[in-house]
Every structure is written in C-alpha cells, then in structure tokens.
Amino acid sequence: MYKKLFLPFVILAGFLCFSQVIFSAVTQCDYAIKLAEELNLGKGLSVEEAISALTKVGIAPKEGFKCDVEVTREFLNEIQDLVIAAAEKGLIGFSPESATEIVASLSKDMGLPVPVPVGAVPPPPPPPPPPVSVSPTK
C-alpha cells in the first residue's frame, strides 16, 4: 500500500519543487522592462525599447542586459548604482533617494533581494533566539 503512494508523492513533490524554480526566475530583460516603466521611460515597452530607453539615460550594466541570465544581487547592485547616477545627473525625473526606493520596491515586488550599495555589507541574518533555561523543579 505504501509503495503505491510513495512514487506518486515523489513525482508530485519533484514537480512542485521544479515548477517553483522555473516560475520564480526573473531574467535581466524582465527586470529591464519593469524598471523602465517604473522610471517613467515608457509604458508597454518591448525588451528592445526598454533596454534602449534605459541605455539612453546611462542605465546599462557593463556586460549589457542578458535576456537568458537570471537577476543576481550583483546585477541589482550595479543597476541601483547606475540609477542613482542617472538621478544625480538629472537624466531621470527622480531624486537619488526616490530612485533608490523605486529599485528596492521593484526588486521586492518581483521577489528579488533588495540591492545593497557597492562597498556596503548586506545586513546579517537576525540572531537566533536565546536559549530557554529550564530551572530544576524541587
């Protein structure tokens, strides 16, 4: 009886795990489209239009946007620095602080880590709870 239930359970569990990996992946081009829209560089943009709009205001990673590569924290950090620089130069209609909030908010909304400025250390994980002491009963 248990052997008959085990195989379908393993297949279902594997499918659920695999599907989460597939559906949670965000590519650099997906991010570029959303970022261009959030920075008011256009609405309903294609990948090419979004990348072009971002590049015109100086927001292009050193290695360019790669549509088949997932977004990493390093990518987000680089994009954040470029967005801040564009804001400081007046190339986008946001202050550096507002631009930073936009990038952080977009990252959260897309299920990505919040970027950390270059040179900054990401916040450490919260400390574990203190152990509960058990006093002996008399």
N, CA, C and O atoms as a GROMACS GRO file, in nm:
protein
  552
    1MET      N    1   0.082  -0.119   0.000
    1MET     CA    2   0.000   0.000   0.000
    1MET      C    3   0.087   0.127   0.000
    1MET      O    4   0.065   0.218  -0.080
    2TYR      N    5   0.186   0.131   0.090
    2TYR     CA    6   0.271   0.249   0.099
    2TYR      C    7   0.357   0.265  -0.026
    2TYR      O    8   0.386   0.377  -0.066
    3LYS      N    9   0.397   0.154  -0.086
    3LYS     CA   10   0.478   0.162  -0.207
    3LYS      C   11   0.399   0.226  -0.321
    3LYS      O   12   0.456   0.298  -0.403
    4LYS      N   13   0.268   0.201  -0.328
    4LYS     CA   14   0.185   0.258  -0.433
    4LYS      C   15   0.169   0.409  -0.415
    4LYS      O   16   0.156   0.481  -0.514
    5LEU      N   17   0.170   0.457  -0.293
    5LEU     CA   18   0.155   0.600  -0.266
    5LEU      C   19   0.288   0.675  -0.274
    5LEU      O   20   0.291   0.795  -0.299
    6PHE      N   21   0.398   0.604  -0.252
    6PHE     CA   22   0.528   0.669  -0.246
    6PHE      C   23   0.568   0.730  -0.380
    6PHE      O   24   0.608   0.846  -0.384
    7LEU      N   25   0.558   0.655  -0.488
    7LEU     CA   26   0.602   0.704  -0.618
    7LEU      C   27   0.522   0.825  -0.664
    7LEU      O   28   0.584   0.924  -0.706
    8PRO      N   29   0.389   0.825  -0.658
    8PRO     CA   30   0.317   0.946  -0.697
    8PRO      C   31   0.352   1.067  -0.608
    8PRO      O   32   0.356   1.180  -0.657
    9PHE      N   33   0.376   1.042  -0.480
    9PHE     CA   34   0.413   1.151  -0.390
    9PHE      C   35   0.547   1.211  -0.432
    9PHE      O   36   0.562   1.333  -0.434
   10VAL      N   37   0.644   1.127  -0.463
   10VAL     CA   38   0.776   1.175  -0.504
   10VAL      C   39   0.766   1.254  -0.635
   10VAL      O   40   0.829   1.358  -0.649
   11ILE      N   41   0.687   1.205  -0.728
   11ILE     CA   42   0.670   1.275  -0.855
   11ILE      C   43   0.604   1.411  -0.834
   11ILE      O   44   0.649   1.510  -0.891
   12LEU      N   45   0.500   1.416  -0.752
   12LEU     CA   46   0.432   1.542  -0.724
   12LEU      C   47   0.525   1.640  -0.653
   12LEU      O   48   0.530   1.758  -0.689
   13ALA      N   49   0.599   1.593  -0.555
   13ALA     CA   50   0.691   1.680  -0.481
   13ALA      C   51   0.798   1.734  -0.575
   13ALA      O   52   0.832   1.852  -0.570
   14GLY      N   53   0.852   1.648  -0.662
   14GLY     CA   54   0.952   1.692  -0.759
   14GLY      C   55   0.897   1.796  -0.854
   14GLY      O   56   0.964   1.894  -0.885
   15PHE      N   57   0.775   1.775  -0.901
   15PHE     CA   58   0.712   1.870  -0.992
   15PHE      C   59   0.693   2.006  -0.924
   15PHE      O   60   0.722   2.110  -0.984
   16LEU      N   61   0.646   2.004  -0.800
   16LEU     CA   62   0.623   2.130  -0.730
   16LEU      C   63   0.753   2.205  -0.707
   16LEU      O   64   0.758   2.327  -0.722
   17CYS      N   65   0.858   2.133  -0.670
   17CYS     CA   66   0.988   2.198  -0.649
   17CYS      C   67   1.041   2.255  -0.779
   17CYS      O   68   1.089   2.368  -0.783
   18PHE      N   69   1.033   2.177  -0.886
   18PHE     CA   70   1.084   2.219  -1.016
   18PHE      C   71   1.005   2.337  -1.070
   18PHE      O   72   1.063   2.430  -1.127
   19SER      N   73   0.876   2.334  -1.054
   19SER     CA   74   0.794   2.442  -1.107
   19SER      C   75   0.822   2.573  -1.034
   19SER      O   76   0.812   2.680  -1.095
   20GLN      N   77   0.855   2.568  -0.906
   20GLN     CA   78   0.888   2.690  -0.834
   20GLN      C   79   1.015   2.752  -0.888
   20GLN      O   80   1.026   2.874  -0.897
   21VAL      N   81   1.112   2.667  -0.925
   21VAL     CA   82   1.236   2.718  -0.981
   21VAL      C   83   1.209   2.786  -1.114
   21VAL      O   84   1.262   2.894  -1.141
   22ILE      N   85   1.130   2.724  -1.197
   22ILE     CA   86   1.101   2.778  -1.329
   22ILE      C   87   1.022   2.908  -1.318
   22ILE      O   88   1.058   3.008  -1.381
   23PHE      N   89   0.916   2.909  -1.242
   23PHE     CA   90   0.827   3.024  -1.239
   23PHE      C   91   0.879   3.140  -1.155
   23PHE      O   92   0.829   3.252  -1.168
   24SER      N   93   0.976   3.117  -1.068
   24SER     CA   94   1.026   3.225  -0.985
   24SER      C   95   1.148   3.294  -1.047
   24SER      O   96   1.195   3.394  -0.993
   25ALA      N   97   1.199   3.242  -1.160
   25ALA     CA   98   1.317   3.300  -1.222
   25ALA      C   99   1.280   3.432  -1.291
   25ALA      O  100   1.183   3.440  -1.365
   26VAL      N  101   1.360   3.534  -1.264
   26VAL     CA  102   1.342   3.664  -1.328
   26VAL      C  103   1.468   3.692  -1.408
   26VAL      O  104   1.578   3.692  -1.352
   27THR      N  105   1.452   3.716  -1.537
   27THR     CA  106   1.569   3.745  -1.620
   27THR      C  107   1.601   3.894  -1.616
   27THR      O  108   1.520   3.976  -1.574
   28GLN      N  109   1.721   3.925  -1.661
   28GLN     CA  110   1.764   4.064  -1.665
   28GLN      C  111   1.674   4.148  -1.757
   28GLN      O  112   1.648   4.265  -1.729
   29CYS      N  113   1.626   4.088  -1.865
   29CYS     CA  114   1.539   4.162  -1.957
   29CYS      C  115   1.400   4.184  -1.897
   29CYS      O  116   1.339   4.289  -1.918
   30ASP      N  117   1.349   4.085  -1.820
   30ASP     CA  118   1.223   4.106  -1.749
   30ASP      C  119   1.237   4.226  -1.655
   30ASP      O  120   1.148   4.311  -1.647
   31TYR      N  121   1.348   4.231  -1.586
   31TYR     CA  122   1.373   4.338  -1.491
   31TYR      C  123   1.386   4.472  -1.564
   31TYR      O  124   1.336   4.574  -1.517
   32ALA      N  125   1.454   4.471  -1.679
   32ALA     CA  126   1.474   4.595  -1.755
   32ALA      C  127   1.340   4.655  -1.797
   32ALA      O  128   1.321   4.776  -1.789
   33ILE      N  129   1.248   4.571  -1.841
   33ILE     CA  130   1.116   4.621  -1.884
   33ILE      C  131   1.044   4.688  -1.768
   33ILE      O  132   0.993   4.799  -1.781
   34LYS      N  133   1.041   4.620  -1.654
   34LYS     CA  134   0.971   4.675  -1.536
   34LYS      C  135   1.041   4.801  -1.486
   34LYS      O  136   0.974   4.898  -1.448
   35LEU      N  137   1.174   4.801  -1.487
   35LEU     CA  138   1.248   4.918  -1.439
   35LEU      C  139   1.221   5.039  -1.527
   35LEU      O  140   1.199   5.149  -1.476
   36ALA      N  141   1.224   5.020  -1.658
   36ALA     CA  142   1.197   5.132  -1.749
   36ALA      C  143   1.058   5.190  -1.724
   36ALA      O  144   1.040   5.312  -1.725
   37GLU      N  145   0.961   5.103  -1.700
   37GLU     CA  146   0.825   5.151  -1.673
   37GLU      C  147   0.820   5.226  -1.540
   37GLU      O  148   0.756   5.331  -1.531
   38GLU      N  149   0.885   5.173  -1.437
   38GLU     CA  150   0.883   5.237  -1.305
   38GLU      C  151   0.953   5.373  -1.307
   38GLU      O  152   0.919   5.462  -1.230
   39LEU      N  153   1.051   5.388  -1.396
   39LEU     CA  154   1.123   5.516  -1.406
   39LEU      C  155   1.057   5.611  -1.506
   39LEU      O  156   1.113   5.714  -1.543
   40ASN      N  157   0.935   5.575  -1.548
   40ASN     CA  158   0.857   5.658  -1.642
   40ASN      C  159   0.929   5.681  -1.774
   40ASN      O  160   0.922   5.790  -1.831
   41LEU      N  161   0.997   5.578  -1.823
   41LEU     CA  162   1.065   5.588  -1.952
   41LEU      C  163   0.979   5.533  -2.065
   41LEU      O  164   1.019   5.535  -2.181
   42GLY      N  165   0.861   5.485  -2.031
   42GLY     CA  166   0.768   5.434  -2.131
   42GLY      C  167   0.677   5.329  -2.070
   42GLY      O  168   0.706   5.274  -1.964
   43LYS      N  169   0.566   5.303  -2.138
   43LYS     CA  170   0.470   5.200  -2.093
   43LYS      C  171   0.453   5.097  -2.203
   43LYS      O  172   0.459   5.130  -2.321
   44GLY      N  173   0.431   4.974  -2.165
   44GLY     CA  174   0.410   4.867  -2.261
   44GLY      C  175   0.529   4.847  -2.354
   44GLY      O  176   0.512   4.815  -2.471
   45LEU      N  177   0.649   4.865  -2.300
   45LEU     CA  178   0.770   4.858  -2.382
   45LEU      C  179   0.808   4.713  -2.415
   45LEU      O  180   0.787   4.622  -2.334
   46SER      N  181   0.864   4.695  -2.533
   46SER     CA  182   0.924   4.566  -2.568
   46SER      C  183   1.061   4.560  -2.498
   46SER      O  184   1.105   4.659  -2.441
   47VAL      N  185   1.125   4.446  -2.502
   47VAL     CA  186   1.258   4.432  -2.442
   47VAL      C  187   1.354   4.533  -2.506
   47VAL      O  188   1.427   4.603  -2.436
   48GLU      N  189   1.354   4.539  -2.637
   48GLU     CA  190   1.446   4.628  -2.708
   48GLU      C  191   1.419   4.776  -2.672
   48GLU      O  192   1.513   4.852  -2.651
   49GLU      N  193   1.293   4.813  -2.665
   49GLU     CA  194   1.258   4.952  -2.631
   49GLU      C  195   1.299   4.985  -2.488
   49GLU      O  196   1.349   5.095  -2.462
   50ALA      N  197   1.278   4.892  -2.396
   50ALA     CA  198   1.313   4.916  -2.256
   50ALA      C  199   1.464   4.930  -2.241
   50ALA      O  200   1.512   5.022  -2.173
   51ILE      N  201   1.539   4.840  -2.303
   51ILE     CA  202   1.685   4.847  -2.294
   51ILE      C  203   1.736   4.975  -2.358
   51ILE      O  204   1.828   5.039  -2.305
   52SER      N  205   1.680   5.014  -2.470
   52SER     CA  206   1.720   5.138  -2.537
   52SER      C  207   1.692   5.259  -2.448
   52SER      O  208   1.776   5.347  -2.435
   53ALA      N  209   1.573   5.263  -2.388
   53ALA     CA  210   1.536   5.376  -2.302
   53ALA      C  211   1.628   5.384  -2.180
   53ALA      O  212   1.670   5.493  -2.141
   54LEU      N  213   1.659   5.270  -2.121
   54LEU     CA  214   1.749   5.269  -2.005
   54LEU      C  215   1.890   5.311  -2.045
   54LEU      O  216   1.956   5.388  -1.974
   55THR      N  217   1.936   5.260  -2.157
   55THR     CA  218   2.071   5.293  -2.204
   55THR      C  219   2.085   5.442  -2.233
   55THR      O  220   2.190   5.500  -2.205
   56LYS      N  221   1.982   5.505  -2.287
   56LYS     CA  222   1.986   5.648  -2.318
   56LYS      C  223   2.008   5.734  -2.194
   56LYS      O  224   2.064   5.843  -2.203
   57VAL      N  225   1.964   5.684  -2.078
   57VAL     CA  226   1.983   5.760  -1.954
   57VAL      C  227   2.099   5.705  -1.870
   57VAL      O  228   2.113   5.738  -1.753
   58GLY      N  229   2.181   5.620  -1.933
   58GLY     CA  230   2.301   5.570  -1.866
   58GLY      C  231   2.280   5.450  -1.776
   58GLY      O  232   2.367   5.419  -1.694
   59ILE      N  233   2.167   5.383  -1.788
   59ILE     CA  234   2.141   5.267  -1.704
   59ILE      C  235   2.157   5.142  -1.789
   59ILE      O  236   2.061   5.088  -1.844
   60ALA      N  237   2.281   5.096  -1.797
   60ALA     CA  238   2.313   4.973  -1.871
   60ALA      C  239   2.430   4.905  -1.800
   60ALA      O  240   2.535   4.968  -1.782
   61PRO      N  241   2.414   4.779  -1.761
   61PRO     CA  242   2.525   4.711  -1.694
   61PRO      C  243   2.647   4.700  -1.786
   61PRO      O  244   2.634   4.703  -1.908
   62LYS      N  245   2.764   4.686  -1.726
   62LYS     CA  246   2.889   4.677  -1.802
   62LYS      C  247   2.883   4.570  -1.910
   62LYS      O  248   2.932   4.590  -2.022
   63GLU      N  249   2.824   4.458  -1.877
   63GLU     CA  250   2.817   4.346  -1.972
   63GLU      C  251   2.688   4.347  -2.053
   63GLU      O  252   2.660   4.252  -2.125
   64GLY      N  253   2.609   4.453  -2.042
   64GLY     CA  254   2.483   4.462  -2.113
   64GLY      C  255   2.375   4.379  -2.045
   64GLY      O  256   2.404   4.301  -1.954
   65PHE      N  257   2.252   4.395  -2.092
   65PHE     CA  258   2.142   4.315  -2.041
   65PHE      C  259   2.142   4.182  -2.114
   65PHE      O  260   2.150   4.178  -2.237
   66LYS      N  261   2.133   4.074  -2.040
   66LYS     CA  262   2.133   3.940  -2.099
   66LYS      C  263   1.999   3.874  -2.069
   66LYS      O  264   1.966   3.844  -1.954
   67CYS      N  265   1.922   3.853  -2.174
   67CYS     CA  266   1.785   3.804  -2.157
   67CYS      C  267   1.777   3.660  -2.107
   67CYS      O  268   1.673   3.619  -2.054
   68ASP      N  269   1.883   3.585  -2.122
   68ASP     CA  270   1.879   3.446  -2.076
   68ASP      C  271   1.947   3.426  -1.941
   68ASP      O  272   1.967   3.313  -1.898
   69VAL      N  273   1.983   3.536  -1.875
   69VAL     CA  274   2.052   3.528  -1.746
   69VAL      C  275   1.959   3.581  -1.637
   69VAL      O  276   1.896   3.686  -1.652
   70GLU      N  277   1.953   3.506  -1.527
   70GLU     CA  278   1.869   3.547  -1.414
   70GLU      C  279   1.933   3.665  -1.339
   70GLU      O  280   2.054   3.683  -1.340
   71VAL      N  281   1.848   3.742  -1.277
   71VAL     CA  282   1.892   3.856  -1.197
   71VAL      C  283   1.963   3.804  -1.072
   71VAL      O  284   1.914   3.712  -1.005
   72THR      N  285   2.077   3.863  -1.042
   72THR     CA  286   2.153   3.831  -0.921
   72THR      C  287   2.164   3.956  -0.835
   72THR      O  288   2.132   4.066  -0.879
   73ARG      N  289   2.208   3.938  -0.713
   73ARG     CA  290   2.228   4.054  -0.625
   73ARG      C  291   2.333   4.148  -0.685
   73ARG      O  292   2.318   4.270  -0.676
   74GLU      N  293   2.438   4.094  -0.746
   74GLU     CA  294   2.542   4.177  -0.807
   74GLU      C  295   2.483   4.264  -0.919
   74GLU      O  296   2.514   4.382  -0.931
   75PHE      N  297   2.397   4.203  -1.001
   75PHE     CA  298   2.330   4.276  -1.108
   75PHE      C  299   2.246   4.390  -1.048
   75PHE      O  300   2.252   4.503  -1.095
   76LEU      N  301   2.169   4.358  -0.945
   76LEU     CA  302   2.084   4.460  -0.882
   76LEU      C  303   2.167   4.572  -0.822
   76LEU      O  304   2.130   4.689  -0.831
   77ASN      N  305   2.279   4.537  -0.760
   77ASN     CA  306   2.366   4.640  -0.702
   77ASN      C  307   2.417   4.734  -0.811
   77ASN      O  308   2.420   4.856  -0.794
   78GLU      N  309   2.458   4.676  -0.925
   78GLU     CA  310   2.509   4.757  -1.035
   78GLU      C  311   2.398   4.847  -1.091
   78GLU      O  312   2.421   4.965  -1.117
   79ILE      N  313   2.280   4.790  -1.110
   79ILE     CA  314   2.167   4.869  -1.162
   79ILE      C  315   2.133   4.982  -1.066
   79ILE      O  316   2.109   5.095  -1.108
   80GLN      N  317   2.131   4.953  -0.937
   80GLN     CA  318   2.100   5.058  -0.839
   80GLN      C  319   2.199   5.172  -0.847
   80GLN      O  320   2.160   5.289  -0.845
   81ASP      N  321   2.327   5.140  -0.857
   81ASP     CA  322   2.429   5.245  -0.868
   81ASP      C  323   2.410   5.328  -0.994
   81ASP      O  324   2.428   5.450  -0.992
   82LEU      N  325   2.373   5.262  -1.106
   82LEU     CA  326   2.350   5.333  -1.231
   82LEU      C  327   2.226   5.421  -1.224
   82LEU      O  328   2.225   5.532  -1.278
   83VAL      N  329   2.123   5.373  -1.157
   83VAL     CA  330   2.000   5.453  -1.141
   83VAL      C  331   2.029   5.576  -1.055
   83VAL      O  332   1.981   5.685  -1.085
   84ILE      N  333   2.105   5.558  -0.948
   84ILE     CA  334   2.141   5.671  -0.862
   84ILE      C  335   2.222   5.774  -0.942
   84ILE      O  336   2.198   5.894  -0.932
   85ALA      N  337   2.318   5.726  -1.022
   85ALA     CA  338   2.400   5.816  -1.103
   85ALA      C  339   2.314   5.892  -1.204
   85ALA      O  340   2.333   6.012  -1.225
   86ALA      N  341   2.218   5.823  -1.266
   86ALA     CA  342   2.127   5.889  -1.361
   86ALA      C  343   2.044   5.995  -1.291
   86ALA      O  344   2.019   6.102  -1.346
   87ALA      N  345   2.000   5.966  -1.170
   87ALA     CA  346   1.921   6.063  -1.093
   87ALA      C  347   2.007   6.184  -1.056
   87ALA      O  348   1.961   6.298  -1.064
   88GLU      N  349   2.131   6.160  -1.015
   88GLU     CA  350   2.220   6.271  -0.978
   88GLU      C  351   2.251   6.362  -1.096
   88GLU      O  352   2.270   6.482  -1.080
   89LYS      N  353   2.256   6.304  -1.217
   89LYS     CA  354   2.285   6.382  -1.338
   89LYS      C  355   2.159   6.446  -1.396
   89LYS      O  356   2.166   6.521  -1.493
   90GLY      N  357   2.043   6.418  -1.337
   90GLY     CA  358   1.919   6.475  -1.386
   90GLY      C  359   1.867   6.407  -1.512
   90GLY      O  360   1.786   6.465  -1.585
   91LEU      N  361   1.911   6.285  -1.539
   91LEU     CA  362   1.870   6.213  -1.660
   91LEU      C  363   1.735   6.144  -1.644
   91LEU      O  364   1.670   6.108  -1.742
   92ILE      N  365   1.693   6.127  -1.519
   92ILE     CA  366   1.561   6.072  -1.490
   92ILE      C  367   1.493   6.168  -1.395
   92ILE      O  368   1.560   6.246  -1.327
   93GLY      N  369   1.363   6.165  -1.389
   93GLY     CA  370   1.288   6.263  -1.310
   93GLY      C  371   1.270   6.226  -1.164
   93GLY      O  372   1.162   6.246  -1.108
   94PHE      N  373   1.373   6.173  -1.103
   94PHE     CA  374   1.365   6.133  -0.962
   94PHE      C  375   1.491   6.175  -0.890
   94PHE      O  376   1.598   6.185  -0.949
   95SER      N  377   1.477   6.201  -0.761
   95SER     CA  378   1.594   6.226  -0.677
   95SER      C  379   1.666   6.093  -0.656
   95SER      O  380   1.606   5.987  -0.674
   96PRO      N  381   1.793   6.098  -0.618
   96PRO     CA  382   1.864   5.972  -0.591
   96PRO      C  383   1.794   5.887  -0.485
   96PRO      O  384   1.792   5.764  -0.494
   97GLU      N  385   1.736   5.952  -0.383
   97GLU     CA  386   1.667   5.878  -0.277
   97GLU      C  387   1.542   5.809  -0.332
   97GLU      O  388   1.517   5.692  -0.303
   98SER      N  389   1.464   5.883  -0.412
   98SER     CA  390   1.343   5.825  -0.471
   98SER      C  391   1.379   5.712  -0.567
   98SER      O  392   1.311   5.610  -0.572
   99ALA      N  393   1.485   5.732  -0.644
   99ALA     CA  394   1.528   5.630  -0.739
   99ALA      C  395   1.569   5.502  -0.666
   99ALA      O  396   1.539   5.392  -0.710
  100THR      N  397   1.638   5.519  -0.554
  100THR     CA  398   1.679   5.404  -0.474
  100THR      C  399   1.556   5.330  -0.422
  100THR      O  400   1.552   5.207  -0.421
  101GLU      N  401   1.456   5.405  -0.377
  101GLU     CA  402   1.332   5.342  -0.329
  101GLU      C  403   1.260   5.268  -0.440
  101GLU      O  404   1.203   5.161  -0.418
  102ILE      N  405   1.262   5.323  -0.561
  102ILE     CA  406   1.197   5.258  -0.674
  102ILE      C  407   1.264   5.124  -0.704
  102ILE      O  408   1.196   5.023  -0.723
  103VAL      N  409   1.398   5.123  -0.706
  103VAL     CA  410   1.470   4.999  -0.734
  103VAL      C  411   1.443   4.896  -0.625
  103VAL      O  412   1.421   4.778  -0.654
  104ALA      N  413   1.446   4.938  -0.500
  104ALA     CA  414   1.421   4.846  -0.388
  104ALA      C  415   1.279   4.792  -0.394
  104ALA      O  416   1.257   4.672  -0.376
  105SER      N  417   1.182   4.878  -0.419
  105SER     CA  418   1.043   4.836  -0.426
  105SER      C  419   1.019   4.740  -0.542
  105SER      O  420   0.951   4.638  -0.527
  106LEU      N  421   1.075   4.772  -0.657
  106LEU     CA  422   1.060   4.684  -0.774
  106LEU      C  423   1.120   4.548  -0.746
  106LEU      O  424   1.062   4.445  -0.780
  107SER      N  425   1.237   4.546  -0.684
  107SER     CA  426   1.302   4.419  -0.652
  107SER      C  427   1.216   4.336  -0.559
  107SER      O  428   1.198   4.216  -0.581
  108LYS      N  429   1.162   4.398  -0.456
  108LYS     CA  430   1.074   4.326  -0.363
  108LYS      C  431   0.951   4.273  -0.435
  108LYS      O  432   0.913   4.157  -0.417
  109ASP      N  433   0.889   4.358  -0.518
  109ASP     CA  434   0.768   4.317  -0.590
  109ASP      C  435   0.793   4.199  -0.682
  109ASP      O  436   0.703   4.118  -0.705
  110MET      N  437   0.914   4.189  -0.735
  110MET     CA  438   0.947   4.080  -0.827
  110MET      C  439   1.005   3.958  -0.754
  110MET      O  440   1.047   3.862  -0.818
  111GLY      N  441   1.007   3.964  -0.620
  111GLY     CA  442   1.057   3.851  -0.542
  111GLY      C  443   1.209   3.838  -0.544
  111GLY      O  444   1.263   3.729  -0.530
  112LEU      N  445   1.276   3.950  -0.562
  112LEU     CA  446   1.422   3.953  -0.569
  112LEU      C  447   1.479   4.015  -0.443
  112LEU      O  448   1.408   4.084  -0.369
  113PRO      N  449   1.608   3.991  -0.417
  113PRO     CA  450   1.668   4.056  -0.300
  113PRO      C  451   1.680   4.206  -0.324
  113PRO      O  452   1.695   4.251  -0.437
  114VAL      N  453   1.673   4.280  -0.218
  114VAL     CA  454   1.688   4.426  -0.228
  114VAL      C  455   1.836   4.455  -0.251
  114VAL      O  456   1.921   4.399  -0.181
  115PRO      N  457   1.869   4.540  -0.348
  115PRO     CA  458   2.010   4.570  -0.374
  115PRO      C  459   2.076   4.638  -0.256
  115PRO      O  460   2.012   4.708  -0.177
  116VAL      N  461   2.206   4.617  -0.247
  116VAL     CA  462   2.288   4.679  -0.142
  116VAL      C  463   2.393   4.762  -0.214
  116VAL      O  464   2.457   4.711  -0.306
  117PRO      N  465   2.414   4.886  -0.175
  117PRO     CA  466   2.514   4.968  -0.243
  117PRO      C  467   2.652   4.902  -0.241
  117PRO      O  468   2.688   4.834  -0.145
  118VAL      N  469   2.728   4.925  -0.348
  118VAL     CA  470   2.862   4.868  -0.357
  118VAL      C  471   2.945   4.916  -0.239
  118VAL      O  472   2.941   5.034  -0.203
  119GLY      N  473   3.018   4.826  -0.179
  119GLY     CA  474   3.101   4.858  -0.064
  119GLY      C  475   3.029   4.838   0.068
  119GLY      O  476   3.092   4.830   0.173
  120ALA      N  477   2.898   4.829   0.064
  120ALA     CA  478   2.822   4.806   0.187
  120ALA      C  479   2.810   4.656   0.210
  120ALA      O  480   2.810   4.577   0.116
  121VAL      N  481   2.799   4.621   0.333
  121VAL     CA  482   2.783   4.482   0.370
  121VAL      C  483   2.634   4.455   0.390
  121VAL      O  484   2.567   4.529   0.462
  122PRO      N  485   2.582   4.348   0.326
  122PRO     CA  486   2.440   4.319   0.347
  122PRO      C  487   2.413   4.296   0.496
  122PRO      O  488   2.500   4.249   0.568
  123PRO      N  489   2.294   4.328   0.540
  123PRO     CA  490   2.264   4.310   0.682
  123PRO      C  491   2.275   4.163   0.720
  123PRO      O  492   2.236   4.075   0.644
  124PRO      N  493   2.328   4.137   0.840
  124PRO     CA  494   2.339   3.998   0.882
  124PRO      C  495   2.201   3.941   0.914
  124PRO      O  496   2.106   4.015   0.940
  125PRO      N  497   2.193   3.808   0.911
  125PRO     CA  498   2.065   3.749   0.948
  125PRO      C  499   2.036   3.776   1.095
  125PRO      O  500   2.129   3.799   1.173
  126PRO      N  501   1.910   3.774   1.135
  126PRO     CA  502   1.879   3.801   1.275
  126PRO      C  503   1.940   3.693   1.364
  126PRO      O  504   1.952   3.578   1.323
  127PRO      N  505   1.978   3.732   1.484
  127PRO     CA  506   2.039   3.633   1.574
  127PRO      C  507   1.935   3.530   1.618
  127PRO      O  508   1.815   3.559   1.621
  128PRO      N  509   1.984   3.412   1.652
  128PRO     CA  510   1.889   3.310   1.700
  128PRO      C  511   1.832   3.351   1.834
  128PRO      O  512   1.895   3.427   1.908
  129PRO      N  513   1.714   3.302   1.866
  129PRO     CA  514   1.657   3.337   1.996
  129PRO      C  515   1.743   3.280   2.108
  129PRO      O  516   1.807   3.176   2.092
  130PRO      N  517   1.743   3.349   2.223
  130PRO     CA  518   1.825   3.299   2.334
  130PRO      C  519   1.768   3.165   2.383
  130PRO      O  520   1.648   3.140   2.376
  131PRO      N  521   1.857   3.082   2.433
  131PRO     CA  522   1.808   2.952   2.483
  131PRO      C  523   1.719   2.973   2.605
  131PRO      O  524   1.740   3.064   2.686
  132VAL      N  525   1.623   2.890   2.616
  132VAL     CA  526   1.531   2.896   2.730
  132VAL      C  527   1.590   2.809   2.840
  132VAL      O  528   1.611   2.689   2.824
  133SER      N  529   1.616   2.874   2.953
  133SER     CA  530   1.671   2.796   3.063
  133SER      C  531   1.557   2.729   3.138
  133SER      O  532   1.451   2.786   3.164
  134VAL      N  533   1.585   2.607   3.172
  134VAL     CA  534   1.487   2.529   3.246
  134VAL      C  535   1.540   2.511   3.386
  134VAL      O  536   1.646   2.451   3.408
  135SER      N  537   1.466   2.565   3.482
  135SER     CA  538   1.512   2.550   3.620
  135SER      C  539   1.462   2.418   3.675
  135SER      O  540   1.349   2.377   3.649
  136PRO      N  541   1.546   2.354   3.749
  136PRO     CA  542   1.502   2.224   3.806
  136PRO      C  543   1.386   2.243   3.903
  136PRO      O  544   1.381   2.341   3.978
  137THR      N  545   1.298   2.151   3.901
  137THR     CA  546   1.184   2.157   3.993
  137THR      C  547   1.222   2.090   4.124
  137THR      O  548   1.298   1.992   4.127
  138LYS      N  549   1.171   2.142   4.230
  138LYS     CA  550   1.206   2.087   4.362
  138LYS      C  551   1.097   1.997   4.411
  138LYS      O  552   1.107   1.941   4.520
   0.00000   0.00000   0.00000
